[in-house]
Amino acid sequence: MVTKMRNVVVFVRDLDKARHFYKEQLKLPLAQESVATMEFFPGSTSTLGVALAMHEAAMPLVGRHTGITLVVSNLDELYQELIAAGVKFPEPLEKSPWGKMAVVQDPDGNQFALVEG
């Protein structure tokens, strides 16, 4: 019987660029790191893994919309910081009756929705 989800993994080609993006620019809280992976959101029941795509089967998974949504406390501020740093947004910040959302892209092209919460 499945009781919970452990993590979701996003594959990248350049772990150094990914480290800068996820740790420094998005400011995700790091749980642990190894030579080929990073895991974010310590203490959470589910984590976000970022792993170097080392196997042939992982290569097609790099550079896609992940379907992952990250909750941000001040999306306007983060959006402006990331734009100033040259981070790409395939879908810019939009305000709607239900809230604010933008789609950000990591250096390898993986896309995440950012919503204000």
Summary of the structure (lengths in Angstrom):
residues: 117
radius of gyration: 14.4
end to end distance: 32.2
largest distance: 46.9
contacts: 313
relative contact order: 0.22
helix: 21%
strand: 43%
